[in-house]
Amino acid sequence: MTHGNWKTTFKRALASARLLPAARSFHYHVRRMADPAFREQEARRQEELLRFDAEHGAAFRRAAPPATQLQQRVLVVSSGSLGLLVEIALVKAIQAAGYRPVILTDYDRWVDRYYRAAGVEELSYWEEWQRPVSPAEAAAMMHGLGSFEPFIHADYCGARVGKYAASTGLRHLRVGRLDLSSPPVREALLPFLHRAMSSARAAQEIVATVKPDLVLSVDPGYTPRGELFDVCLTAGIDTITWNAAHKNNSLMLKRYRQSNRDVHPASLSSDTWRELQTRPWTDVERARLRQELVGSYHSGEWYSEVGTQFHTASQDAAEVRRALALDEGKKTAVIFPHIFWDGTFFYGTDLFESYEEWFIETMKVACANRQVNWVVKIHPANLVKNARDGVGAEPSELVALRSLGAVVPSHVRIIQPDSRMSTLSLYSVMDYCVTVRGTVGIEAASFGIPVFTAGTGRYDRRGFTIDSDTRTQYLDRLRRIHEIPPMSADQRDLAERFAYGIFLARPFSLRTVTMEFQRDAKVSLQSTVHVPQGQDLAAAPDLRLLTDWVRSGMEDFLVPEA
């Protein structure tokens, strides 16, 4: 979906005249004739589709139960071409649980053709559901929202449109914060609010018409998926999300309801956490956890979705201290800033208005506190996201650092996003970890390192992190961070159990369709179907596990043997 601009208006007019399919076909063939690169790309995709259909199409089509057994509907909010084969496998597992799939996607001729090859016929496009509100109505809402706090909580048609407009606006504008006292910022943000409001109205129409009993979606943090996510949960419709886990061929699956709508997909439900705390915790589990963490780093797979460790190498403590010129007479605190404009406002509640504000205020304390070595690890995903967006922008964290002064104090060290030093190596010299809610907090705590958080919704308040209720409390703790004692044995035990849950118990391992991220500039995704000729897809062990979980109604998918 696009903003309410001339392209959208033109598409709507063509659709009303029933000319949109013909116009698309004409545009496609003209481009194919005029653009050799596009022609070559399309020929390759056609060949891949024909191979999929010839080798696996029949197995995917046979996997659907008889129509009489599909008593319920699952609305599949498609990820599009990216990860399409994985998504189709998930849909087939849900179909086996008794759901008839209805696919909702941006127009993409390949999504349509792959789903039809897999035996799924019901597809619709976001643009068909466009229900634009008037620009005047959006402007009136914006006028009534004088500052960021009311804006982020703005609601329309049962959706948190302010939150989604802010997240989507930051992502598109690639800025760190939104100052609503600035007229240019308000003007730039208005189209995103207008789009969010229109998407909320469209979501109501989708739910009323499709009447889904279940939803499958990916990344419901941006417009228009976010608004549909809210409307579905408000209507009592469970939504299952899927996200890449910490290594290739693994997913995080979570079921959302109104009660848990703000939690991170890589979190543990109360039931899962309670169960993990009651299990025996021995050196066997501890060794499995350590092997999973260290092994994934050494292989370079650790969060390969954004290539965080593709080009890094392990170093021992002495090498790290020497490379960073750390004062061995001081403790070391490492700050892990989030990318300011990516995934902002998705989960939980933050102490600060934005990741940028959190970082700047944290850095002010770090620059003033010379009792410890401070290390700032700029997020390596900046490089991949720049490549995917086709920009060469400097990381916003470095821009923010310059706003504090021309020279970084001598007790503060900066690790650039292209550094070859792995995060794993930092744990050997780290005494404290500072983050909002990054994955690094789970890792660090499992190594016995105290973790300071500045946001909720993931692993805070589980008994092993230092969580603050106010900005003042958080900043005061950083000012005396050198006085904070090491974690107790009981705290580390809890941290290890939690990490075990996230990295071993929760990931769903893909076997029927594998997904591997390539070591190129954009970390391209390669998906491969692994169904032997003639095999019944419904018998695939991984898909049967998923089908059973869908039927169970549980919040977290859990590996049975873990």
N, C-alpha and C positions, 0 to 999 in steps of 0.2 A: 504494500500500500504506500502511496505517496501523499504528500500534502495536498490540500484542496486546491491544486493549481490547474492550469489549462489542460495538461495532459490527462488528469483525472476526469475533468469535465468532458473532454473530447471522447475518452473511452466510454463514459457513461452514455453519451449521445449515440455512439456507435452501437452500444449494447441495446439501447432502447429501440433502435432501428433494426436490430438483429443483424448488424453488419460487422460486429466485432470479430467473429471467427474468420471471416473473409479478409478483413483488414490485416489481421495478424498473419495470416498465410501469405498475403501479398508482401508485407514488410519482411517476413522471414526469407522468402525466396529472392527478393531484391538484394537483401544483405548478403545472402549466400553467394549470389552471382558476383557482387561487387567487392567482397572482402575475402581474399585467399586464405588468410589465417582462420577466419571464422568457418570457411568452407571445410578446411582441413580438420578443425576441431569437431564440427558436426558429423563429418564422415567417420571419425574415430568413435564418437559417441553412438552413432548408428550401428557400427560394427560391434561395440560392446553390448548394446541392447539385444541385437540378434543372437549373440553368443549366450547371453543370459537366458533368453527365451528358449533357445535350442537345448541348452544343457540343464537348466533348472526350472524353466517356466512351468512345466507339467507338475513337478513336485510341489511348487508353491501353490498352484491352482488346486491340486488335490487336497491340500492341507485344510481347506475350508470345510467345516461341518455342513451338513445339509441345511438349506435355508430355514427349514422348519425348526431347527435347533437354535437358531440365532434370534433369541427373543429380546435382546437388548442392543442398544446402539453405543458404539464408542466413537466419539469425535476425535479425529487425529489431526492435531494442529501441526502440519508438516514442517520439517526443517528445510524442505526443498532438496535440491540436488546433493547438497553436502550431507553425507551420511545416509543417503537414501536407502541403500541396501540394508543397512543396520535397522533403519526405521521399519522397513517392510517386514523384516524378520520379527521385530517386536509386535507389529500389527498382527502377524500370523499367530503368534503365541496368544495374544488377547482374543483373537477370533476363535481359537480353540477353547477359550473359556466361555464361549456362548455369546459373543458380541459381534454385531454386524458393523464393519468399519465404514465411516463416512470421512473422506479426506478433505481437509480445508488447507489451501495452499495459495501462495502467489502463483500467477500463471507461469508455467514452465512446461513446455511440451514434453520434456523427458520424464518429469515426475508423472505426468499423465500416462505416458506409454509404459513406463516400468510398472506402475500399479496395475494397469490393465493386463500386462503380461503375467502378473502375479495373481490375477483373478479378482481384483478389487475394482468395482465399476463405478462406485459413487464418489465423484470428486466435485468440489466446488471451489471457486476462487474468491479471495478476499474482496475483490472489486465488485463482485456480484452483491455483496452485503453492505456496500457503502451507504451510510445513512448520514450524510454530512449535516452538521448543525450550521446555523448561519454564522458568518464571521462576526456579526454584531453580538450574538450571544456569547461567543468565546471572548470577545473584547470586553463585554460587560463582566464576565467572571474574572478576567485578568484585572480589571479596574478595581474589583472588590478585594483583591489579594495584595495588600500593601507591602508585605515582607515575606521572606522565605518560609518562615514557620507555618503561616496559614496556607501558603502555596503548596507545600509538600503534603499537606493533609487534605487538600481540596478533593471533593468527591462529586461525581456526576453519574447518574444512572447506575448507581451501585458499584462504581469503579473508582479507584484512587487515582484519578486522572492527573493530579498535581505531581504525585510521585513518578508516574510513568512519563509524563511530559518532561520532568526535570532529568530523569535518567537518560531518556532518548535525546534530549537537547544537549546534555553534556557530551554524550557519545558522538553525536554528529558534529558539534562545534569544536570538540576536543579541547574543552576548557575545564579548569579545575573547580570553579565555583560560580554561582549565579547570584549576582548582587542586584536584587530587585529594586533598589533605590536608583539604579541607573536606567534612564529611558532607553538607550540602545540595547541593553540586556533584555528589558521587557519586550521590546519590539522583536528581538531575535527569538525569544522564547514563545511568543504568541502563536506562531504556526504549529509548534509542538503541542501546545495546549489545545488548539483547535482540532488537531488530528486525534489527540487522546479523547476528547469529548465525542468526536464523530465515531471513533472506534468503540467507545462504551455503548453508544446507541446501536451500532452494528452488532455488538456482542449480545445485547438483549434480543435483537431480532434473530440471531443465529440460534440462541438457546430456545427461544419460543418456537422456532420452526423445526429445527433438527430434533429437539427433545432428547439430547444425549443422556445416557445413564452413566457414562464414564468418559473422561477426556484423557488423551495422551498428548503431551506437549514437551517442547524443549525450550529452555530459556524464557520463562514467562516474565521477564523483567523489563522488557521494552514494549512500546506500542507497536502493533495492536494486540500482541499475545497477552500482555499484562492485563489489559482491560477485560479480555475474555476470561482469563484466569479468575479475576475477582468476581465477575458476574456468575460464573459457574459455581464457585464456592458459596456465594451468597444464596444460590438456588439449591444448595445441598448436593451438588454433583461433584463427586470425587475427581481429582485431577492427578494423574501419574506423570511425573517428569522424568526425563532421562538426560544424563550428562556424562561426558567422558570422565572416568575415574583417574587414578594417579599413574596408570601405565596403559600400554596398548592392550586392546582386546578386553577391556573391562569398562563397565558402566556403573553409575550410581543411579538407582531407581528409588523414587520416594513417592508415597501417596499423600496428597495434600487434602485437607479439609479446612473449614473456616478456623478451627482451633489452632492449626499449626502453619497458617499461610505465610508467616514471616520467617520461618526457620530456613537455614541453608540446606541445599540438597545433600551436602556432605556433612550432615549432622547425625546424631543418634536420637531416636525417639525416647521418651521416658521409659517405655517398656523394654526397649533394647538395652538402654543404659542400666536399668535395674537388673536385667538378666546377666549382663556382663559383670556386674559387681558381685553377683552371688556365685559365679563360677570359680573353681579353683584357679589360682594364678601361680604357675610354676615356672621353672627355668625353661621348660619346653616351649611354652607360649612366648616367653620373653625372647628366646632365641629365634622363634619364627618371625616375630615382629622385627627384630634387628636385621634378620636376613632380608626381609621384605624391603625395609627402608634402604639399607646399604646396597643391596643388590640392584634395586631400581635406580639408584643414583649412579652406580658404577656402569650399568648398561646404557645410561643416558636416557632411559625411558621415563624418568621421574617427571610427571606432568608434561609428557611429550606433545600434548595438544597445542602447547605454545612454545615448545622447544626450549624449556628452561635450562636443561642440562646437556644439550646436544654437544656443545663445544667446550665443556669444562673438564677439569682434571682434579683428582684428589691430591691434597697436600697434607702433611702432618702439621702438628701444632707449631713446631719450630719454624717451618717454612711459612706458615700463615703469619706468625708474629713478625717475622723478618720482612715479608712482603708488605705488610701494613705498617711497619715501623711502630709497633705497639709498645707502650711503656710497661715493662713486665712487673713494675711495682704497683700497677693499678689494675682494678677489675675492668672487664670489657662488656659494654652494652651494645647490642646491634639493633638498629632500627630498620624495619622492613616496610617501606612505604608501598601502598597500593597504587596502581595506576589511577590517577585522579578521576579520569573521565570514563572508566570502564567498569560496568556493573555497579555503579553508584546507587545507593538507596534500595538495592534489591532486598536485603535481608536485615531483620532486627532493627535495633535503634542505636544510633551513634551518639557519642557525647558531643561531637562537633557537627557543624552544619555540612561539612564536606571533608573528603579525604585531604584536600589541599589545606584547609584550615587546621585539621589535626596535625598534619606534617609540619606546617610552619610553627605552630605553637609548641610542638614537641622539640623541634630544632632550636627554638629560642632557649629552652631549658638546657638542651644538650650543649649548646655553645657556651652557656654560662656555668655549667657544672664541670669543673676541671678535675674532679675527684676520680673520674673514670675515663677510660678510652671509649670514645663513641665511634661506631662504624655505621655508615648508612649504605645499605645494599639496594641500589637502584634496580627495579624489577626487570629481569631479563626479557620478559614478554613484550616490553616496549619495542624491541627490534622486529619481532614477528608481526605485531599489530601494525607497525608502520609499513611493513612490506605488504601486508594484506590490504591496507587502506591506500597504498600507493603514494605515501608521503615520506619525507625525510626529516620529520620534525625532531627537534631535540626533546628528550624526555622532560615532561612537565615538572618532575621532581627537581631537576637541575635548574630549571627556570625559577622555581620557587626558592631554591637555595640562594640564588643571586639576589633575590629581593631582601635577604637578611643582611647583606653587606658584601663588599667586594672580595674579602678574603675569609676563607673558612679557617677557624681557629686550629692551632696545631694539634690539639687533642681530638680532633674530629677527622675521620678518614672516610673517603667516598669510594665505593666499589661500583664501577661503571657497569652498564647492562651487558656489555660484550666481554666482561672479565672472564678469564678461564678458571678462576677460583670457584669451585663448587660450593654450594650452600652447606653441603655435608661437612666440608673442611672447616667451616666457621664454627661448628658446634664444639670443636676441640679447644677453642679459645674463648668461647662465649660464656659469660656469667649471667647475662640478662638478655631477654628477647622482648622487643617492643613492637606491637602491631595493633591494628584495629580488631581484625578477626581472621587474619590470613592463616593458611594451612601451616605455615611455618611455626605457628604457636603450638599446634598439636605435636609436631616433630620435636621442637625444642623441649617442651615439657616432658616428653617421653625419654629424653636424654638427661632429665633432671635439672633443667635450666628454668629458673623462674620466668614466667611470661606475664607481661603487663598488657591488658586489653583495653580497648576504648570503644567497644561496640558489643551488642548482644546478638543472639540468634544462631550461634554455631557450637561453641564449646565453653563459653563462659559459665561461671557459677556451677561448675561440676566438681569443685573441690580441689582443683590443681592449678588454677590461674589466679592472678592478682587483678581483680575486677573493681572498677571504680563506679560510683553512682553519680558523680558530678565531674565536670572539667577541672574544677579546683582541686578535688581530691586526687585525680589522675596526675595533674601537673606537680602537685606537692610531693607525690610519691616519686616522681622522676627526679625531683630536686635532691632527694635523699636516697636515691637508688642504691648508692654504695653501702647503705646501712641495711639493706634488705638481706636476710639470711638465705642460705640455700634451701631448696625444697626438702621437706621431710621425706622419710621413707614411705609413709602412707600416701603423701601427695604424689610421689613418683609412681607408686603402685596404681593409683587412680589414672594418672596420665597415660601409663602404659596400656592399661585396659581400654581406655578410650581410643588410643591410637590403633590398638588391635581391632577394635570394632570398625574404625573407619577404613583401614587399609587391608584388612584380612576378612572380616566377617561380612561387610556390606557390599563390596564390589561384585557385580554380576559378571561372570566370565563368559565371553562370547566364543562359541565354537562353530555354529552353523554359518555365521557371517563374521569374519574377522575384520578389525579396523586397525590400521597401523599408520602412524604419522611419519611422513617422509622427512628426511633431513635436508630440505631445500629451504629457500628464503621464506616462503609462506607456510612451511610445515604442512604441505598438502596431505589430505587424507586419502588413503588407499583402502578400499573395502573389497573383500574377496569372499565369494560363496563357496562353502565346503560341504556340499551335499552329494554323496556318491550316487552314481546313476541308478535310478530305480528305488532309492531309499525313500521311505515315508517321512516327510518333514515333521509330522506330528510325533514321531518317535525320537526326535533329536533330544538328548538329555537336557541341554541348556534351555530349549524352548519349553519343555515340559515343566522345568523348575519355575519358569516365568509364569506359565499358565496357572500352576498351583498357587503361586503368590498372589496373582490377580484375584483368584477366587477367595483367598484367605481374608482379604480386607485389611491386612496388616499395613502399617505405615512404612516400615523399612523392609526392603528385600534383604534377606540374610542367607548366607551360604550355609546349607545344612550341616556340613562337616566342620565348619568353623565355630 
